[in-house]
Amino acid sequence: MNILLTGSVAYDYLMTFPGYFKDHILPEKLNAISLSFLVESMVRLRGGIAPNIAYTLALLGQKPRLWAAVGEDFEEYRIWLESKGIETSGARVIPGVFTASFFVNTDRSNAQIASFYPGAMAFASQLSLYDLNEHRPDLVVISPNDPQAMNQYVEECQALDLPYIYDPSQQIVRLDADNLRLGILHAYGLFVNDYEAALIEKMTGWDSKKMLELNPEMLIVITRGEQGADIYTKNQSVNIPVVSPREIIDPTGVGDAFRGGFLTGLSQGLDLSLCGRIGALAATYCLEQSGPQGHAFSRQEFLARYNSIFRDDSSLGFLL
């Protein structure tokens, strides 16, 4: 399956706080909150939703394509992605602008406080899916990006009859209810976490049942942290448990790794429970390392671990 990934491309600045944020937040003073956390470490890593998903797809043998606005500092990142098998000709450099940057501070309970500088991402609407011409993808992923670009890609996918996964996540608060409804109504699939699902319901009045009434051909994937993930269609509901990690290092990018694993299964025509299991294991690999692209495995290693957990020796033969 030819998968085109739209969304943010960013450098991630990851910091660790050796305490608990909750110990320093005074509910009665939220209207005048002023906090500074002295962190014990910081690293700069490659990130952004679109390349994070692409990275796990590539590890699992897929050939994803990137479609994004990037800054003049992207060349090093481009070389890295290309070396992993990700096609980056759709990454357009915006002159005089830096690549987007994500700053996140994680405490001892894995709670996070983050800020995001859009940089080149603010120009993403300059990239049109009409420019793909004969290089049409089989599936487009519309993940967090400049809100104008996200709305544009929804409209362009519908006009060009391109199936798309709608993954608004962090940008839900920047989209209005009508934008969200339009994105959901014609989507091949919706990916959100449980908090985001509740936020969408609050903004649109649509829960998963209502969404499936309005768009019966859609699949809905709701990730729920330690409770795993739930997959809904008009005909079934599947719960996917988490894969227990060997150790927990960093939660950043875990949801993106899940999506990369899930989309790998989807591209192979596997049933949704298998797609979810592949996603769950990919997410755990990410959780066990630092950063959204810190995990690495061969397809044979992934297959061996998958089979040791799920006792399934036949479904993932495409990884051999």
N, C-alpha and C positions, 0 to 999 in steps of 0.2 A: 504494500500500500504506500502510495506517495503522499506523505504527510507534510503539510506546510504549517510552520509554527510562527504565529504573529505574537507580539508581546514585548515586554521590556527586555533590554539587554543592559546589564549593570555590573559595576564592581561592588562587591559586598565588603564592608568594613565590619568585622565581627569582634565584639568585645565581651568580656566576661566580668560579671560583678560578683564578688565573693560574699554575698549576703542575699537578702530577700527584699524585693521591691516593696512588698506588702508591709514590711516593718517601718517604712519611711513615708507612707502615704496616709495622710490625715483626712478622713472623709469629710470632716466638718470644715476643712480648709481648701476644698477642691476648687473653689472659685478664685483662689489666690495661690495656686500651686506653684512652687518654685523649688526644683530639685536638681541636684548634681550628684552623680555617682562616680566615685573613684574606682576605675576598673583595674584589674590586675593583668590583663593581656589584650592585645589587639592584633588582628591579621587582616590583610586585604586579599580577598578571593574573587574569582570570576563568578558572576551570578546573573540574575535576571531570569524571569519565569520561562521565557521561550528557550534560551540555551540550556537552562537546567533540565527541562523536559527532554530536549533534544539529546542531551548528554546520556541520559539513561536509555533512551531509544537506541542510540548508537552502540552503547555497551552490549545491548541485546541483539545486535546485528542488523538494525534498521538503518535507513539512509535518509534521515529527516532533513528538511530544508528550513532555513531561517529567513524570516521576512520582517525586518526591523530597521529602525533608524538608530545609528550609532555615531559616536564622536570621533574626533581626530586621534584619540588615544586607543582606538580599537584594534590596530593592526596586530599587536601581540596576541590579543584574544582571538582574532581571526585565525592566526596560524595554529593556535592550540585547538580550536574547534575543528578545523580542517584535518588536523592530524588524527582526530578521533572519528573521522568519517562523516562529519556534518557539513552539508553544503551551505556555503555562506554568500553566494553571489547576490542573494536578496537582502543583504545587510548594506544599507546605503549610508555612507559617511556624510555627516552634516558639517560643512566647513566652519571652523571657528568655535566649535562647541565640544564640551566633554561628553563622554558616555555617561549615562545615568549612574547614580551612586546610591547605595542602600547602606544605612548605618543602623546596626542593631546591637543592643546590649541585652545579654542573657544572664539571669540570676541563677541561684543554686537550685531552684525548683523548675528550671527551664521556662519560666515566664520571660517574656520579651517586651522591650520598649524599642520602637524603631522609628526612623525618619527616612524619607526617600526624596532625593533630588532628581528631577526628571531629565535634566540635560537634553541630550539629543532626542530622547523619547518624545519630547514636546512637538517634534516635527514629524511624527510617525504618520500623520494623515497625508503627508506628501507622497507616500507610497500607496499606490492603488492596485488592487487585485486585477484590474483590467489590464495592467501592464504584463501580466503573466502570459498573455497571448496563448501560444500553443502548449505552454508548459503548465497545463492545468493539473492541480493536485487532486487526489481522491478524497482528501479530507483536510479541512482547515481548522486549526485550533486558534480561537480568539481568546487570548489570555490577557491579564492586566497590562494596560498600555495607556497611552494618552486617551482620555475618554472620547474625544472627537474621532480618533482613529478607530476605536472599538466600535462605535456606532456606525462609522463608515463601512467597516469590514462586514458587519452584520448585513447592511443594505446591499453591499456588493456581492456577498455570498448568495443572497436571495436572488438578486438580479441575474447572476451568472449560473445559478442552479448548482452551487458548490455546497456539499454537506459540510456542516461545521459543528465543532464542539464549543459550547459557550461556557467560558470559565472566568466570570467577572471578578470573583473573590475580592482582593483588596480595593478594587475600584468601585465596588457596589455603592459606597457612600458618595461617589462622584457622578454616578449615573442617576437619572430620574426614573420614576416608576414606569413611564411610557417606554423609555429606552430598554429597561429590563424586560418588560412584557414583550416587546418586539423581538429582542434577542432570544427569549425563551420559546416564543410561539413557533418559530421555524427551525429551531435547533435540532440537530441529530442527537445531541447529548448535552446535559448540563452537569458541570462538576463544581461542587462547593463543599465547604465543611459545615458542620452542624450549626455553628453560629451564623455563618453567612446565609444558610437556608432560612433561619429564623428572621434574619434581617430582610431578605427578599420577601418573605411572607408578610412582614410588617409593611413594607413599601408597596407591594403589589396586591396584597390580599390573597395571594395564591400559595397554597401549600403544595406538596408533591402530588397529592391526589388530584387537585384542581388542574395542575400543570398537565398531567397525563390525560385528563378529560379534554383539555384544549388542544393538546399535541400528542395524540395516542401513539405515534411512532417514535417518540423520544425515549431515551434512557436517561435516568437521573442517578448520579453517583454522589453520595454524601459521606464524606470522611468524618470520623468521630473520635480521633485521637486514640487513646488506649482502648476504646470500645470498638475499634476496627472501622469498617465501612459498610454502608448499606447501598445496594443497587436496586433501583426500581424500574420496572416497565409496566405496561398495561396488563401484562399477564403474569408477572412474577415479582417477588421480593427476595433478595439474596443478602444474607449477612456474611461479611468477610472478616474473620478475626485477625488481629495483628499477629505478626511473627515475632516471637520474643527475641529481643536483641541480646547479643553476647555481652555488650556493654553500651551504655548511652553516653555519647560524646557531645552531639550537637543536633538540635531539631531543625536547624535551618535547611530548607529545601526538601524536607521529607515528603510533603504533599506533591511537589513537582516530580520526585522520583516515583511516587505512586502512580502519577499520571503517565509517566514514561513507560512503566511496566504494564499498566492497564492497556495503553494504546498499542503496545507491542502485541499483546494477546488479541486485541481487536483486529489488528492488521492481518493476523493469521486466521481469522474467522473462528476463533475459539469461543466457547460459550462464556457467558458473563461471569460465572463463578470462577472459571480458570483465569480470566482476565484480572479479576480482583485478587486472586492469589498471587499472580505474578507481580501485580502492583504492590501488594503487602510485603512481599519479600524484597523488592527493590527499595521500598521505603525504609525497611529495617537496615539494609546495607548503608543507606545514606545516614541514618540515625547513629550508626556505629563509627562514623568518621566526622571530621570537622569540615563544615562548609557544604554547599549544595552540589558541588562537583568533586568532593574529596573521596568518594567511594570508587572502587574499581574492582572488577572481577572479569574473569573470562566467561564465555558462555557455558563452557564445561563446568566451571566452578559453580555458577548459578544453578545449572541443571542438577548437579549433585546435591546441593543444599536444598533445593526445592523438593527433590525426591525423598530426601531424608526427613522432611517435615510432613509432606502431604502423601507420601507413600504412593506416588504416581510415576510410573516408569515409561509412560507412552505419550502423554499429551503434549509435551514440549520437545518433541523430536526435531522440530525446526531449528533448535539451538545447536544441534550437533554439526 
